[in-house]
Amino acid sequence: MEMQMQVGIPFISQPSNRINSRGIWLRDDPLSYSIPLLLLQLSLASILTRLLSFLLKRCAQPSFVSQILDLLSLFA
């Protein structure tokens, strides 16, 4: 990372070629790369939707309601 000064405001520029991690065995943080982070976010959204669907099924709600609540909870 490179620290630069522009009009008195410091900012840090990130390299744009960080897509995929080399792995945790090489002491690489996988969540600082875009693809592993995207996979984690999609997995959490899917798990949350299934959990809400399971809980709302007892209240006789369709799975569509759990998907809407999941979107609202993720974007809130």
Jmol script that loads the backbone (N, CA, C; Angstrom):
load data "model"
ATOM      1  N   MET A   1       0.837  -1.171   0.000  1.00  0.00           N
ATOM      2  CA  MET A   1       0.000   0.000   0.000  1.00  0.00           C
ATOM      3  C   MET A   1       0.881   1.232   0.000  1.00  0.00           C
ATOM      4  N   GLU A   2       0.396   2.229  -0.633  1.00  0.00           N
ATOM      5  CA  GLU A   2       1.190   3.427  -0.820  1.00  0.00           C
ATOM      6  C   GLU A   2       0.427   4.617  -0.260  1.00  0.00           C
ATOM      7  N   MET A   3       1.087   5.375   0.590  1.00  0.00           N
ATOM      8  CA  MET A   3       0.470   6.552   1.187  1.00  0.00           C
ATOM      9  C   MET A   3       0.766   7.758   0.309  1.00  0.00           C
ATOM     10  N   GLN A   4      -0.262   8.495  -0.073  1.00  0.00           N
ATOM     11  CA  GLN A   4      -0.095   9.650  -0.939  1.00  0.00           C
ATOM     12  C   GLN A   4      -0.803  10.850  -0.327  1.00  0.00           C
ATOM     13  N   MET A   5      -0.309  12.033  -0.648  1.00  0.00           N
ATOM     14  CA  MET A   5      -0.929  13.266  -0.181  1.00  0.00           C
ATOM     15  C   MET A   5      -1.463  14.024  -1.394  1.00  0.00           C
ATOM     16  N   GLN A   6      -2.722  14.404  -1.299  1.00  0.00           N
ATOM     17  CA  GLN A   6      -3.332  15.185  -2.367  1.00  0.00           C
ATOM     18  C   GLN A   6      -4.219  16.230  -1.705  1.00  0.00           C
ATOM     19  N   VAL A   7      -3.916  17.476  -1.898  1.00  0.00           N
ATOM     20  CA  VAL A   7      -4.627  18.613  -1.339  1.00  0.00           C
ATOM     21  C   VAL A   7      -4.715  18.483   0.193  1.00  0.00           C
ATOM     22  N   GLY A   8      -3.651  17.971   0.815  1.00  0.00           N
ATOM     23  CA  GLY A   8      -3.611  17.881   2.263  1.00  0.00           C
ATOM     24  C   GLY A   8      -4.409  16.743   2.862  1.00  0.00           C
ATOM     25  N   ILE A   9      -5.015  15.877   2.046  1.00  0.00           N
ATOM     26  CA  ILE A   9      -5.828  14.773   2.553  1.00  0.00           C
ATOM     27  C   ILE A   9      -5.087  13.463   2.268  1.00  0.00           C
ATOM     28  N   PRO A  10      -4.677  12.715   3.314  1.00  0.00           N
ATOM     29  CA  PRO A  10      -3.987  11.445   3.066  1.00  0.00           C
ATOM     30  C   PRO A  10      -4.983  10.351   2.669  1.00  0.00           C
ATOM     31  N   PHE A  11      -4.576   9.503   1.754  1.00  0.00           N
ATOM     32  CA  PHE A  11      -5.398   8.343   1.410  1.00  0.00           C
ATOM     33  C   PHE A  11      -4.476   7.189   1.047  1.00  0.00           C
ATOM     34  N   ILE A  12      -5.006   6.000   1.157  1.00  0.00           N
ATOM     35  CA  ILE A  12      -4.232   4.791   0.883  1.00  0.00           C
ATOM     36  C   ILE A  12      -4.810   4.140  -0.360  1.00  0.00           C
ATOM     37  N   SER A  13      -3.980   3.883  -1.341  1.00  0.00           N
ATOM     38  CA  SER A  13      -4.456   3.216  -2.555  1.00  0.00           C
ATOM     39  C   SER A  13      -4.203   1.718  -2.440  1.00  0.00           C
ATOM     40  N   GLN A  14      -5.209   0.924  -2.753  1.00  0.00           N
ATOM     41  CA  GLN A  14      -5.114  -0.528  -2.710  1.00  0.00           C
ATOM     42  C   GLN A  14      -4.763  -1.052  -4.092  1.00  0.00           C
ATOM     43  N   PRO A  15      -3.933  -2.076  -4.169  1.00  0.00           N
ATOM     44  CA  PRO A  15      -3.662  -2.674  -5.480  1.00  0.00           C
ATOM     45  C   PRO A  15      -4.913  -3.350  -6.029  1.00  0.00           C
ATOM     46  N   SER A  16      -5.152  -3.212  -7.314  1.00  0.00           N
ATOM     47  CA  SER A  16      -6.390  -3.726  -7.897  1.00  0.00           C
ATOM     48  C   SER A  16      -6.288  -5.169  -8.358  1.00  0.00           C
ATOM     49  N   ASN A  17      -5.117  -5.793  -8.273  1.00  0.00           N
ATOM     50  CA  ASN A  17      -4.967  -7.152  -8.753  1.00  0.00           C
ATOM     51  C   ASN A  17      -5.127  -8.186  -7.645  1.00  0.00           C
ATOM     52  N   ARG A  18      -5.730  -7.833  -6.526  1.00  0.00           N
ATOM     53  CA  ARG A  18      -5.927  -8.752  -5.409  1.00  0.00           C
ATOM     54  C   ARG A  18      -7.287  -9.416  -5.541  1.00  0.00           C
ATOM     55  N   ILE A  19      -7.342 -10.518  -6.255  1.00  0.00           N
ATOM     56  CA  ILE A  19      -8.601 -11.211  -6.483  1.00  0.00           C
ATOM     57  C   ILE A  19      -8.701 -12.476  -5.653  1.00  0.00           C
ATOM     58  N   ASN A  20      -7.668 -13.287  -5.689  1.00  0.00           N
ATOM     59  CA  ASN A  20      -7.713 -14.586  -5.066  1.00  0.00           C
ATOM     60  C   ASN A  20      -6.594 -14.723  -4.037  1.00  0.00           C
ATOM     61  N   SER A  21      -6.888 -15.390  -2.942  1.00  0.00           N
ATOM     62  CA  SER A  21      -5.934 -15.590  -1.868  1.00  0.00           C
ATOM     63  C   SER A  21      -5.012 -16.769  -2.162  1.00  0.00           C
ATOM     64  N   ARG A  22      -3.799 -16.722  -1.601  1.00  0.00           N
ATOM     65  CA  ARG A  22      -2.881 -17.852  -1.731  1.00  0.00           C
ATOM     66  C   ARG A  22      -3.192 -18.926  -0.713  1.00  0.00           C
ATOM     67  N   GLY A  23      -3.955 -18.605   0.323  1.00  0.00           N
ATOM     68  CA  GLY A  23      -4.352 -19.582   1.328  1.00  0.00           C
ATOM     69  C   GLY A  23      -3.936 -19.180   2.722  1.00  0.00           C
ATOM     70  N   ILE A  24      -4.637 -19.732   3.709  1.00  0.00           N
ATOM     71  CA  ILE A  24      -4.337 -19.388   5.094  1.00  0.00           C
ATOM     72  C   ILE A  24      -3.062 -20.059   5.571  1.00  0.00           C
ATOM     73  N   TRP A  25      -2.615 -21.116   4.887  1.00  0.00           N
ATOM     74  CA  TRP A  25      -1.392 -21.803   5.295  1.00  0.00           C
ATOM     75  C   TRP A  25      -0.159 -20.946   5.019  1.00  0.00           C
ATOM     76  N   LEU A  26      -0.265 -20.024   4.102  1.00  0.00           N
ATOM     77  CA  LEU A  26       0.837 -19.106   3.817  1.00  0.00           C
ATOM     78  C   LEU A  26       0.670 -17.783   4.557  1.00  0.00           C
ATOM     79  N   ARG A  27      -0.143 -17.807   5.613  1.00  0.00           N
ATOM     80  CA  ARG A  27      -0.439 -16.636   6.454  1.00  0.00           C
ATOM     81  C   ARG A  27      -1.004 -15.472   5.636  1.00  0.00           C
ATOM     82  N   ASP A  28      -1.894 -15.817   4.733  1.00  0.00           N
ATOM     83  CA  ASP A  28      -2.547 -14.831   3.886  1.00  0.00           C
ATOM     84  C   ASP A  28      -3.976 -14.651   4.388  1.00  0.00           C
ATOM     85  N   ASP A  29      -4.434 -13.419   4.557  1.00  0.00           N
ATOM     86  CA  ASP A  29      -5.793 -13.158   5.021  1.00  0.00           C
ATOM     87  C   ASP A  29      -6.757 -13.305   3.853  1.00  0.00           C
ATOM     88  N   PRO A  30      -7.579 -14.366   3.821  1.00  0.00           N
ATOM     89  CA  PRO A  30      -8.452 -14.570   2.666  1.00  0.00           C
ATOM     90  C   PRO A  30      -9.560 -13.525   2.546  1.00  0.00           C
ATOM     91  N   LEU A  31      -9.929 -12.876   3.632  1.00  0.00           N
ATOM     92  CA  LEU A  31     -11.015 -11.898   3.565  1.00  0.00           C
ATOM     93  C   LEU A  31     -10.564 -10.541   3.046  1.00  0.00           C
ATOM     94  N   SER A  32      -9.286 -10.381   2.754  1.00  0.00           N
ATOM     95  CA  SER A  32      -8.824  -9.139   2.152  1.00  0.00           C
ATOM     96  C   SER A  32      -8.844  -9.225   0.618  1.00  0.00           C
ATOM     97  N   TYR A  33      -9.299 -10.330   0.090  1.00  0.00           N
ATOM     98  CA  TYR A  33      -9.410 -10.533  -1.355  1.00  0.00           C
ATOM     99  C   TYR A  33     -10.884 -10.599  -1.735  1.00  0.00           C
ATOM    100  N   SER A  34     -11.199 -10.269  -2.975  1.00  0.00           N
ATOM    101  CA  SER A  34     -12.591 -10.094  -3.369  1.00  0.00           C
ATOM    102  C   SER A  34     -13.362 -11.398  -3.533  1.00  0.00           C
ATOM    103  N   ILE A  35     -12.787 -12.427  -4.118  1.00  0.00           N
ATOM    104  CA  ILE A  35     -13.545 -13.659  -4.380  1.00  0.00           C
ATOM    105  C   ILE A  35     -13.865 -14.425  -3.093  1.00  0.00           C
ATOM    106  N   PRO A  36     -12.914 -14.643  -2.182  1.00  0.00           N
ATOM    107  CA  PRO A  36     -13.292 -15.323  -0.938  1.00  0.00           C
ATOM    108  C   PRO A  36     -14.308 -14.533  -0.110  1.00  0.00           C
ATOM    109  N   LEU A  37     -14.199 -13.215  -0.131  1.00  0.00           N
ATOM    110  CA  LEU A  37     -15.163 -12.394   0.598  1.00  0.00           C
ATOM    111  C   LEU A  37     -16.550 -12.507  -0.020  1.00  0.00           C
ATOM    112  N   LEU A  38     -16.635 -12.528  -1.335  1.00  0.00           N
ATOM    113  CA  LEU A  38     -17.916 -12.694  -2.015  1.00  0.00           C
ATOM    114  C   LEU A  38     -18.528 -14.050  -1.693  1.00  0.00           C
ATOM    115  N   LEU A  39     -17.718 -15.106  -1.687  1.00  0.00           N
ATOM    116  CA  LEU A  39     -18.228 -16.437  -1.358  1.00  0.00           C
ATOM    117  C   LEU A  39     -18.726 -16.507   0.083  1.00  0.00           C
ATOM    118  N   LEU A  40     -18.035 -15.848   1.005  1.00  0.00           N
ATOM    119  CA  LEU A  40     -18.480 -15.815   2.394  1.00  0.00           C
ATOM    120  C   LEU A  40     -19.811 -15.075   2.524  1.00  0.00           C
ATOM    121  N   GLN A  41     -19.953 -13.956   1.841  1.00  0.00           N
ATOM    122  CA  GLN A  41     -21.187 -13.183   1.911  1.00  0.00           C
ATOM    123  C   GLN A  41     -22.361 -13.951   1.309  1.00  0.00           C
ATOM    124  N   LEU A  42     -22.130 -14.632   0.190  1.00  0.00           N
ATOM    125  CA  LEU A  42     -23.202 -15.429  -0.410  1.00  0.00           C
ATOM    126  C   LEU A  42     -23.594 -16.606   0.475  1.00  0.00           C
ATOM    127  N   SER A  43     -22.615 -17.220   1.108  1.00  0.00           N
ATOM    128  CA  SER A  43     -22.899 -18.336   2.009  1.00  0.00           C
ATOM    129  C   SER A  43     -23.705 -17.871   3.217  1.00  0.00           C
ATOM    130  N   LEU A  44     -23.318 -16.742   3.796  1.00  0.00           N
ATOM    131  CA  LEU A  44     -24.059 -16.224   4.945  1.00  0.00           C
ATOM    132  C   LEU A  44     -25.485 -15.825   4.570  1.00  0.00           C
ATOM    133  N   ALA A  45     -25.664 -15.267   3.387  1.00  0.00           N
ATOM    134  CA  ALA A  45     -27.009 -14.903   2.942  1.00  0.00           C
ATOM    135  C   ALA A  45     -27.863 -16.145   2.748  1.00  0.00           C
ATOM    136  N   SER A  46     -27.296 -17.195   2.194  1.00  0.00           N
ATOM    137  CA  SER A  46     -28.039 -18.433   1.984  1.00  0.00           C
ATOM    138  C   SER A  46     -28.402 -19.094   3.310  1.00  0.00           C
ATOM    139  N   ILE A  47     -27.457 -19.131   4.244  1.00  0.00           N
ATOM    140  CA  ILE A  47     -27.729 -19.741   5.553  1.00  0.00           C
ATOM    141  C   ILE A  47     -28.792 -18.956   6.306  1.00  0.00           C
ATOM    142  N   LEU A  48     -28.717 -17.635   6.264  1.00  0.00           N
ATOM    143  CA  LEU A  48     -29.707 -16.804   6.945  1.00  0.00           C
ATOM    144  C   LEU A  48     -31.092 -16.975   6.331  1.00  0.00           C
ATOM    145  N   THR A  49     -31.166 -17.090   5.008  1.00  0.00           N
ATOM    146  CA  THR A  49     -32.457 -17.290   4.348  1.00  0.00           C
ATOM    147  C   THR A  49     -33.065 -18.631   4.750  1.00  0.00           C
ATOM    148  N   ARG A  50     -32.261 -19.686   4.783  1.00  0.00           N
ATOM    149  CA  ARG A  50     -32.764 -21.011   5.192  1.00  0.00           C
ATOM    150  C   ARG A  50     -33.225 -21.007   6.641  1.00  0.00           C
ATOM    151  N   LEU A  51     -32.469 -20.332   7.508  1.00  0.00           N
ATOM    152  CA  LEU A  51     -32.844 -20.268   8.919  1.00  0.00           C
ATOM    153  C   LEU A  51     -34.156 -19.510   9.099  1.00  0.00           C
ATOM    154  N   LEU A  52     -34.282 -18.371   8.436  1.00  0.00           N
ATOM    155  CA  LEU A  52     -35.535 -17.613   8.523  1.00  0.00           C
ATOM    156  C   LEU A  52     -36.694 -18.392   7.929  1.00  0.00           C
ATOM    157  N   SER A  53     -36.464 -19.108   6.846  1.00  0.00           N
ATOM    158  CA  SER A  53     -37.521 -19.914   6.234  1.00  0.00           C
ATOM    159  C   SER A  53     -37.978 -21.006   7.187  1.00  0.00           C
ATOM    160  N   PHE A  54     -37.037 -21.643   7.878  1.00  0.00           N
ATOM    161  CA  PHE A  54     -37.376 -22.688   8.835  1.00  0.00           C
ATOM    162  C   PHE A  54     -38.182 -22.129   9.998  1.00  0.00           C
ATOM    163  N   LEU A  55     -37.769 -20.956  10.502  1.00  0.00           N
ATOM    164  CA  LEU A  55     -38.484 -20.357  11.630  1.00  0.00           C
ATOM    165  C   LEU A  55     -39.852 -19.828  11.240  1.00  0.00           C
ATOM    166  N   LEU A  56     -39.973 -19.258  10.040  1.00  0.00           N
ATOM    167  CA  LEU A  56     -41.249 -18.679   9.619  1.00  0.00           C
ATOM    168  C   LEU A  56     -42.223 -19.730   9.086  1.00  0.00           C
ATOM    169  N   LYS A  57     -41.735 -20.914   8.770  1.00  0.00           N
ATOM    170  CA  LYS A  57     -42.621 -21.977   8.294  1.00  0.00           C
ATOM    171  C   LYS A  57     -43.589 -22.399   9.402  1.00  0.00           C
ATOM    172  N   ARG A  58     -43.134 -22.291  10.637  1.00  0.00           N
ATOM    173  CA  ARG A  58     -44.003 -22.610  11.771  1.00  0.00           C
ATOM    174  C   ARG A  58     -45.130 -21.591  11.918  1.00  0.00           C
ATOM    175  N   CYS A  59     -44.920 -20.383  11.401  1.00  0.00           N
ATOM    176  CA  CYS A  59     -45.957 -19.337  11.450  1.00  0.00           C
ATOM    177  C   CYS A  59     -46.784 -19.317  10.175  1.00  0.00           C
ATOM    178  N   ALA A  60     -46.655 -20.343   9.352  1.00  0.00           N
ATOM    179  CA  ALA A  60     -47.395 -20.492   8.099  1.00  0.00           C
ATOM    180  C   ALA A  60     -47.086 -19.377   7.104  1.00  0.00           C
ATOM    181  N   GLN A  61     -45.808 -18.980   7.047  1.00  0.00           N
ATOM    182  CA  GLN A  61     -45.364 -17.962   6.098  1.00  0.00           C
ATOM    183  C   GLN A  61     -44.609 -18.643   4.955  1.00  0.00           C
ATOM    184  N   PRO A  62     -44.795 -18.174   3.723  1.00  0.00           N
ATOM    185  CA  PRO A  62     -44.055 -18.771   2.600  1.00  0.00           C
ATOM    186  C   PRO A  62     -42.576 -18.381   2.643  1.00  0.00           C
ATOM    187  N   SER A  63     -41.767 -19.085   1.883  1.00  0.00           N
ATOM    188  CA  SER A  63     -40.329 -18.813   1.883  1.00  0.00           C
ATOM    189  C   SER A  63     -40.003 -17.447   1.283  1.00  0.00           C
ATOM    190  N   PHE A  64     -40.923 -16.915   0.495  1.00  0.00           N
ATOM    191  CA  PHE A  64     -40.735 -15.586  -0.087  1.00  0.00           C
ATOM    192  C   PHE A  64     -40.590 -14.524   1.004  1.00  0.00           C
ATOM    193  N   VAL A  65     -41.328 -14.670   2.090  1.00  0.00           N
ATOM    194  CA  VAL A  65     -41.249 -13.721   3.203  1.00  0.00           C
ATOM    195  C   VAL A  65     -39.866 -13.780   3.847  1.00  0.00           C
ATOM    196  N   SER A  66     -39.317 -14.979   3.988  1.00  0.00           N
ATOM    197  CA  SER A  66     -37.973 -15.095   4.579  1.00  0.00           C
ATOM    198  C   SER A  66     -36.913 -14.475   3.678  1.00  0.00           C
ATOM    199  N   GLN A  67     -37.095 -14.566   2.371  1.00  0.00           N
ATOM    200  CA  GLN A  67     -36.137 -13.956   1.451  1.00  0.00           C
ATOM    201  C   GLN A  67     -36.186 -12.434   1.535  1.00  0.00           C
ATOM    202  N   ILE A  68     -37.388 -11.881   1.663  1.00  0.00           N
ATOM    203  CA  ILE A  68     -37.519 -10.428   1.804  1.00  0.00           C
ATOM    204  C   ILE A  68     -36.901  -9.961   3.122  1.00  0.00           C
ATOM    205  N   LEU A  69     -37.163 -10.689   4.214  1.00  0.00           N
ATOM    206  CA  LEU A  69     -36.581 -10.321   5.499  1.00  0.00           C
ATOM    207  C   LEU A  69     -35.061 -10.449   5.488  1.00  0.00           C
ATOM    208  N   ASP A  70     -34.560 -11.425   4.766  1.00  0.00           N
ATOM    209  CA  ASP A  70     -33.120 -11.589   4.629  1.00  0.00           C
ATOM    210  C   ASP A  70     -32.507 -10.400   3.896  1.00  0.00           C
ATOM    211  N   LEU A  71     -33.124  -9.973   2.816  1.00  0.00           N
ATOM    212  CA  LEU A  71     -32.619  -8.805   2.085  1.00  0.00           C
ATOM    213  C   LEU A  71     -32.655  -7.552   2.943  1.00  0.00           C
ATOM    214  N   LEU A  72     -33.727  -7.394   3.701  1.00  0.00           N
ATOM    215  CA  LEU A  72     -33.818  -6.222   4.556  1.00  0.00           C
ATOM    216  C   LEU A  72     -32.759  -6.250   5.660  1.00  0.00           C
ATOM    217  N   SER A  73     -32.491  -7.433   6.204  1.00  0.00           N
ATOM    218  CA  SER A  73     -31.490  -7.512   7.267  1.00  0.00           C
ATOM    219  C   SER A  73     -30.072  -7.324   6.736  1.00  0.00           C
ATOM    220  N   LEU A  74     -29.805  -7.763   5.500  1.00  0.00           N
ATOM    221  CA  LEU A  74     -28.475  -7.611   4.934  1.00  0.00           C
ATOM    222  C   LEU A  74     -28.169  -6.185   4.504  1.00  0.00           C
ATOM    223  N   PHE A  75     -29.176  -5.473   4.043  1.00  0.00           N
ATOM    224  CA  PHE A  75     -28.949  -4.122   3.538  1.00  0.00           C
ATOM    225  C   PHE A  75     -29.257  -3.047   4.569  1.00  0.00           C
ATOM    226  N   ALA A  76     -29.669  -3.439   5.761  1.00  0.00           N
ATOM    227  CA  ALA A  76     -29.984  -2.436   6.796  1.00  0.00           C
ATOM    228  C   ALA A  76     -28.765  -2.082   7.607  1.00  0.00           C
TER     229      ALA A  76
END
end "model"
wireframe off; spacefill off
backbone 0.3
color backbone group
